[in-house]
Amino acid sequence: MDKKKALKIIVPILIILLIGAVWLLKNKGSDNMVQIAAEIPQQESPKENLEEKAQEEAELEQLAVQERIPMEYTAFDQEEFFSHGLPLLLDFGAASCGPCQIMKPDLIEFYEEAYGKVTVRYADVWEDVSRTGGLPAMVVPTQYFFYSDGSPYRPSEEVAGKIYFYQYIYKDSGELALTSHQGILSKEEMYMIFEDMGAFK
């Protein structure tokens, strides 16, 4: 058989073998891809992740709300007030006091927003005067402010220039005994006072 005839037979056979090899390689690769894809766990879509995270956060927030110390108290308990290691706002008011009711929404909002940074406690002292714990309350609303260690708040010059405070001094030593405010206090002023104390650092 001459070379030309041999080439005419061998070349088509080689082409067929080459095509077959390529086909086998392609199909084997796609089987592997299917197998790899089957082994990869399905990822949740970003939307599903966000919804699940939001639900978890809502559940945690609901649990925290259920465990919160209530704002209103019926028995003065100084030890309990300072047991949380936070600065304290004591507000003396009354259900039948107009200014107290005007201020109450701001007090509630501050209580909710500052929870975990400031202890906010409220008592209706017209209903029971013993709820003042002996602290002076000539008018309502009256607020008292304390650092986390129980010492009375000392306003900075800047804050004292914007909010009028009543300060009680010990006669013997001249030391500051109490710091209070009489009348309506806005939520912004509450923030100003407790930022001055360093509660939100």
C-alpha positions as CSV (number, residue, x, y, z in Angstrom):
1,M,0.0,0.0,0.0
2,D,1.5,3.3,-1.0
3,K,1.8,6.3,1.4
4,K,-1.1,8.2,-0.1
5,K,-3.6,5.5,0.4
6,A,-2.4,4.8,3.9
7,L,-2.8,8.5,4.8
8,K,-6.3,8.6,3.3
9,I,-7.3,5.8,5.8
10,I,-5.3,6.9,8.9
11,V,-6.2,10.6,8.8
12,P,-10.0,10.1,9.0
13,I,-9.5,7.5,11.7
14,L,-7.4,9.9,13.7
15,I,-10.0,12.7,13.3
16,I,-12.8,10.3,14.5
17,L,-10.6,9.3,17.5
18,L,-9.8,12.9,18.3
19,I,-13.5,13.9,18.1
20,G,-14.4,10.9,20.3
21,A,-11.8,11.9,22.9
22,V,-13.0,15.5,23.0
23,W,-16.6,14.3,23.4
24,L,-15.6,11.9,26.2
25,L,-13.6,14.7,28.0
26,K,-16.5,17.2,27.7
27,N,-19.1,14.7,29.0
28,K,-16.8,13.6,31.9
29,G,-16.2,17.2,32.9
30,S,-19.9,18.1,32.9
31,D,-20.7,15.0,35.1
32,N,-18.1,16.2,37.5
33,M,-19.6,19.7,37.5
34,V,-23.1,18.2,38.2
35,Q,-21.6,16.2,41.1
36,I,-19.7,19.2,42.5
37,A,-22.8,21.4,42.2
38,A,-24.8,18.7,44.0
39,E,-22.3,18.7,46.9
40,I,-22.3,22.5,47.4
41,P,-25.0,23.3,50.0
42,Q,-27.7,25.7,48.9
43,Q,-27.0,29.2,50.1
44,E,-29.9,31.2,51.4
45,S,-30.6,34.3,49.4
46,P,-29.5,37.7,50.9
47,K,-33.2,38.5,51.4
48,E,-33.9,35.4,53.4
49,N,-30.8,36.1,55.5
50,L,-32.0,39.6,56.3
51,E,-35.5,38.5,57.2
52,E,-34.2,35.8,59.5
53,K,-31.7,38.2,61.2
54,A,-34.5,40.8,61.6
55,Q,-36.8,38.2,63.2
56,E,-34.0,37.1,65.6
57,E,-33.3,40.8,66.6
58,A,-37.1,41.4,67.1
59,E,-37.3,38.3,69.4
60,L,-34.2,39.4,71.4
61,E,-35.7,42.9,71.7
62,Q,-39.0,41.6,72.9
63,L,-37.2,39.4,75.5
64,A,-35.2,42.4,76.7
65,V,-38.4,44.5,77.0
66,Q,-40.1,41.7,79.1
67,E,-37.1,41.6,81.5
68,R,-36.8,45.4,81.8
69,I,-37.1,47.1,85.2
70,P,-40.3,49.1,85.1
71,M,-39.9,52.9,85.2
72,E,-42.6,53.4,87.8
73,Y,-42.1,52.3,91.4
74,T,-44.3,52.2,94.5
75,A,-41.8,51.8,97.3
76,F,-38.6,53.9,97.6
77,D,-35.6,51.5,97.5
78,Q,-32.3,53.4,97.3
79,E,-30.3,50.1,97.3
80,E,-32.2,48.8,94.3
81,F,-31.9,52.1,92.4
82,F,-28.1,52.0,92.5
83,S,-27.8,48.2,92.2
84,H,-27.5,48.5,88.4
85,G,-24.3,50.6,88.4
86,L,-25.8,53.3,86.3
87,P,-26.5,57.0,86.8
88,L,-30.0,57.7,88.2
89,L,-32.9,60.0,87.3
90,L,-35.6,60.0,89.9
91,D,-38.8,61.8,88.8
92,F,-41.5,62.7,91.4
93,G,-44.9,63.5,89.8
94,A,-48.6,62.8,90.0
95,A,-51.4,61.5,87.8
96,S,-53.4,64.7,88.6
97,C,-50.6,67.1,87.9
98,G,-50.9,68.8,84.5
99,P,-47.2,69.6,84.0
100,C,-46.2,66.0,85.0
101,Q,-48.5,64.6,82.3
102,I,-47.0,67.1,79.7
103,M,-43.5,65.8,80.6
104,K,-44.4,62.1,80.9
105,P,-44.1,61.2,77.2
106,D,-40.6,62.6,77.1
107,L,-39.7,60.8,80.3
108,I,-41.0,57.5,78.9
109,E,-39.1,58.0,75.6
110,F,-35.9,58.8,77.5
111,Y,-36.4,55.7,79.7
112,E,-36.8,53.5,76.6
113,E,-34.0,55.0,74.6
114,A,-31.5,55.3,77.5
115,Y,-32.3,51.9,79.0
116,G,-29.0,50.2,80.0
117,K,-27.2,53.5,80.2
118,V,-29.3,55.4,82.8
119,T,-31.7,54.1,85.4
120,V,-35.0,56.1,85.2
121,R,-37.5,55.8,88.0
122,Y,-40.8,57.6,88.4
123,A,-43.3,57.7,91.4
124,D,-46.7,59.3,91.9
125,V,-45.8,61.1,95.2
126,W,-49.3,62.6,95.7
127,E,-50.6,59.1,95.9
128,D,-48.1,58.2,98.5
129,V,-45.6,60.8,99.9
130,S,-43.3,58.0,101.3
131,R,-42.2,57.3,97.7
132,T,-39.9,60.4,97.9
133,G,-37.8,58.5,100.4
134,G,-37.5,61.7,102.4
135,L,-36.1,63.7,99.5
136,P,-37.6,67.2,99.3
137,A,-40.5,67.5,96.8
138,M,-42.1,70.9,97.3
139,V,-43.6,70.9,93.8
140,V,-44.2,68.3,91.1
141,P,-42.6,67.4,88.8
142,T,-39.3,67.4,90.6
143,Q,-36.3,65.4,89.4
144,Y,-33.1,64.3,91.2
145,F,-29.9,63.3,89.5
146,F,-27.2,61.0,90.8
147,Y,-24.0,59.5,89.4
148,S,-23.7,55.7,89.4
149,D,-21.9,55.6,92.7
150,G,-24.9,57.4,94.4
151,S,-23.2,60.8,94.7
152,P,-25.2,63.9,93.6
153,Y,-24.8,65.2,90.0
154,R,-22.5,68.3,89.7
155,P,-23.6,70.1,86.5
156,S,-20.9,71.6,84.3
157,E,-21.0,75.3,83.8
158,E,-22.3,74.8,80.2
159,V,-25.3,72.7,81.4
160,A,-25.9,74.9,84.5
161,G,-26.1,77.8,82.1
162,K,-29.0,76.2,80.2
163,I,-30.9,74.3,82.9
164,Y,-31.7,75.7,86.4
165,F,-30.8,73.3,89.2
166,Y,-31.5,73.4,92.9
167,Q,-28.5,72.3,94.9
168,Y,-28.7,71.2,98.6
169,I,-25.5,71.7,100.6
170,Y,-24.6,70.1,104.0
171,K,-24.4,72.8,106.6
172,D,-21.4,71.3,108.5
173,S,-19.1,70.4,105.6
174,G,-20.4,72.6,102.8
175,E,-20.4,69.5,100.5
176,L,-23.0,69.0,97.9
177,A,-25.8,66.8,99.2
178,L,-28.4,66.8,96.3
179,T,-29.0,68.2,92.9
180,S,-32.6,68.6,91.6
181,H,-34.7,70.3,89.0
182,Q,-38.2,71.5,89.5
183,G,-40.8,71.7,86.7
184,I,-40.9,70.2,83.2
185,L,-37.7,68.7,81.8
186,S,-37.6,67.9,78.1
187,K,-36.1,64.7,76.7
188,E,-33.3,66.9,75.1
189,E,-32.5,68.3,78.5
190,M,-32.4,64.8,80.0
191,Y,-29.9,63.8,77.3
192,M,-27.9,66.9,78.0
193,I,-27.6,66.1,81.7
194,F,-26.7,62.5,81.3
195,E,-24.2,63.2,78.5
196,D,-22.6,65.7,80.9
197,M,-22.4,62.8,83.4
198,G,-20.7,60.6,80.7
199,A,-23.5,58.1,80.5
200,F,-23.4,57.8,76.7
201,K,-19.6,57.4,76.1
